[in-house]
Amino acid sequence: MALVASAKLHWSSIFWRNILILVNTCSLTTLPYNLSLNTARFPSLQIIATGSSSFELQNEVSSPLTGRKIEFNLYPLSILELKNHEGINALAGKLGHILKFGLYPSVYLSEEDKVARLAGEITSSYLFKDILAYQDIRNPRILEDILKALALQTGNEVSSNELANLLNIDRATVMRYIDLLEKIFVIKVLRAYSGNLRNELSRKFKVYFWDIGIRNALLNNFNDMSIRSDAGAIWENFCALERIKTHSYADRQPSFYFWRNYQGQEVDFIEEIDGKLKAFEFKYTKSTAKLPSAFADNYKNSEFIVVNKENVFSRLTS
């Protein structure tokens, strides 16, 4: 079969019954057309094509297979998956480890003395592979500087103009890198929610990392939460992305935001589904929290949920 012959040149391939799995491409020049031809010639054949280069998979593979493909995004492990597999009690004992090293499968499953090195390797090699190979981006220093700046601003509002001034580059370059980093699932950009009220912020945005271990590796800091000055930022990043993964795996598509007004009142994370709002406050330790009065007054039917380390496995996975 032509597809299998081509796969041997560019992919690791596994064939079982009527399922062909293609893993890790390094060249996609002819693959899209082979996939298209063979799905037509062998309608009972199911092809699973995976690859770390999401740019190439999206740009090269999508067009020839329009209407004949289903796309899946494979994120780092989620606490929903781990809760179902290991149980809450076992997972609760690993929460500190997860908040330090993240949930990349190879990192999560490795022995304690190897995890920091593995997280660093993923960050220094795999993380930069896609974006530096894409189009005409050839400056790893700018990429590293932007990533570190974003890591330091986790949980805070980001200004593209301030980033440009800090890094001595133009704003267009900053936004281009941020856009590319979001497309390869390194970061997730969260926009501000606004009901068009004059005292609400709407221009700035927040950036979270899809894997908190990557974020910590960029800062070379794997300390325990108890001694970290950025513990609140880590917890907010972790909770927000786990919530997004939960919706994704349930095939729900809400819109996600944060909210803040000019008086300094803020909501960490907002979900909007069918016009209904859920407002989240992420507190690592159990403490009293209430919905900001300005938000409660203007969005009266909002549901308010507080997530801390004691209820995290129930409130983020429902």
N, C-alpha and C positions, 0 to 999 in steps of 0.2 A: 504494500500500500504506500502510495507516494508520501502521505503524511508522516508515516513512521520513518521512512527513509530520511525525510527532511528533519524530523525531530532528532534523529541521531546526530545530526550536525550541530544543532543548536541547543538541544534540551536534554535533560534526563527524562526518560519516558518510562511509564509503567502501563502495561496493557493487561486488563483483567475482564474476562467475559466481553461485554459490549461497552466497557468504559476505558477510555484512554486518558491518562493523566500526564500532562506535560509540565515539568517543573523547572523554573529558573532559566529564562532565556538570556542569551547574550547578544543575539541578533534576531531582529524581527522582519528582515527584508522580504522573505517569501512566505513566512508563516501565516499571515492573515488570509492569503489566497488559498493556501493548502487547507486551512480550516474551513473556508467557505466551500471549496470544491468537495471536500470529504463529507461535510454535513449534508450536502445535496446527494452525493453518491451513496452514502450509507446512513439513511435516515434513522436507523435504530442505534447508531453509534453515539454515545454520550462522551463529549470531550471536555475535560476540565483543564483549563490552561491557567497556570499561575506564574507569577513573577514578581520580583522585588521592584522592577522598573515600572511603576504605575503610569508614568508619562507615556512610555512606549505602548503599554497595553491599552491605554485609553485612546491614544492618537492613531496607532497603526491597526489595531485589531478591531476596533469598534465599527468603522465604516463598512467593511466587507460583510459583516455579520449582523447588520441592522435587522431587527425583527426575529433573529434566530439565536439570541443569546440572553442569558440572565447574569447580571453582574452582582458579585458579592464583595464586600470589603471585609478583610480579615484584620481585625485590630489585635493588639496585645491581649493576653488573657483578661477576662473580666471576672469580677467577684461573683457575678451571677453564675457563671460557669463553674467556678471553684466551689461556691456554696452548694451547688447541686451535686458536685463530684465528691467533695471532702466533708461537707457538713459545716454548720456554723461554728461549732465548738473548736474544731481543728483549725478552721480558717481564722478565727479570732486570735489564736496564738501566733499567727503569722503576719498580723496587720503591721507591726513595726517593721518587719523585714520588707514587706511590700512597699511601704512608704519610703524606704531607703533606696531599694534597688529596682522597683518597678515590676512589671508583669510580662516582659518578654519571656516566652516559654523557656528558652535556653537558660535565661538568668534565674527565673523562678525555680526551675528544677535542679539547679546546680548546688553544689556544696557551698557552705558559708564562706570558705576561704577563697572561692573562685568567683563569686558573684560580682565583686567590685571590678575585677579585671575584665570580665565578660561585658558588663555594662559599658565600660570604657571603650572596649574594642568595637562594640556596636556603634557607639557614638562617633568614634574617630574614623571608621572605615565605611561601614554600610550606610550610616546616616548621610554622609557626604556624597556617596556614589551617584545617586540619581540626579541630584541638583547640579553637581559640577559637570556632569556629562550632558546636560540638557542645554540646547541652543548654544549661546555664546558666553555662558557664565564660566569664567575661568579664574576667579579670584577667591581662593579658599579663606583668605584672611577676612574679607568683608563678610562672608557667610558665617564664619566663626564669631566675629564681633557682634553681628546681629543676633545670632542665637544666644550668646551669653547675655546680651542686653535684655533680650526677651525673657530669659530665665530669671534674671534679677528683678524683672517687673511682673512676675507671675502674680495674678490676683489683683494687680493695680491697673488703672486705666493707662493705655498706651497712646502717646501722641506721635504720629509719624514725623511731624516737623521736629519734635524734640529728639527723636532717634537720629534723624538726619544730621542735626547740629552736633549731637554727641559723637557720632561716628565720622563726621566730616565727609559725608556723602550727600547726594541730592535726595529729595523726598521720593522721587519716582523710583530710584534704585531701591530704597527701603521697601516700598510697597510691592515692587516686583519680587523681591526675595521673600517677603511675607506671603505673597500669593502662591509662590512656588512651594514654599515650605508647607503651606496648608494642602496643596494638591498632592503632595507625597506623604501626607498623614504624619508629619512631624509635629505640627501644631494645629490647634483649633482656634479660630478667631470668633470671638463673641461680641456682637454689637449691642449697643445700648437700646433698651426698650423705651419708647416714648409714645405717649398718647397726644403728642403735639402740645403739651403744656409748656409754657414759657420757662418754667423753672427747672425743667428736666434736661439733663445732659444727653446729647444724641450723637455727637461727632466722634468722640473717642471710642476706643474698643479695648477689649481684654484679649490676652493670648494665653492659652493653656497648652501644655504638652500632652500628646497622646499617651506617652509613657513617662511617669514621674522619675523613673530611673535614668532616663536620657537627660532629663532636666538636671538632676543631681550630678550626673557625670560631667555635664558641661561646666558646672561650677566646682567640680572635684570635691564634693562634699557629701559624704554618706553617713553623717552623724545621726544619732538617735534624735527623735522628735523632742525629747525632754531637754535637750541642750541647744536646739536650733532657734535662731532668731527669726527664721522664715517658716516656722512650723505652720502658722496660719495659712500662708500661701500654698504650701505643699498640700495641706488638707483640702483647701478649696479646689485646687487643681485636680486632685484625686477624685473628690466627690463629683465634681462637674462632669468629668469625662466618664466616670462609671455610670452616671445617670444617662448620658448620651448613648453609651453602649447598650444599656438595658433597653432603651427605646428601639435602637437599631435592630437588635436581635428579636424583638417582638414585632418587627415590621411596622412600627409606628413612626410617624414623621412630624413631630411637633417642631415649632420654632423655638430657639433658645436665645436668651438675652441675659443681660444684667441691667440693673436700674440704679440711678443715682441722681439726686437733684443738687442744685447749687448751694443748698443749705447743708450739704454733707450727709444727708440721709441716703442709705443705700440698701439694695437687696443683692445678695451674692449671685443668685442664679434664678432665672425665670423660664418656665415652660409655658408655651401657649398652644393649646389644642382646641380647635373648634370655638375659638373666641374665649375660652376659659383659661385663667391664669393660675399657675402654681408657683408660689414664691418660696425659695429655699434659703435658709441661713445655715452655713456650714461652720460648726464649732467643734474643734477637736475634743475638748473636754466638756462634760455636761454642765451647762449653765443656763440661766434664764435669758430668753430672747423673745422679742416681740416684733411684729411687723411695723416698720416705720409709719408714723401717723399720716404723713403726706401720701404715702402709697396706699394705705388702708382707706383713707378718705376718698381718694380718686378712683380706686379699683376695688369696689366694695365686695365683690363676689369672689375675690381671690382666696385660694387656699394657702395656708402658711405651714411650712414643714421645717423643722429644725433637725439637722443631722449631726450626731456626735459619734464618738468611737464606740459607744454602748449600743446604739441602734442602727449603725451604718449598714449592716448586712440585710436588714429588713427594709429600710427606707429608701435605699438606692436601687433595690432590685425588684420593686413592685411595679 
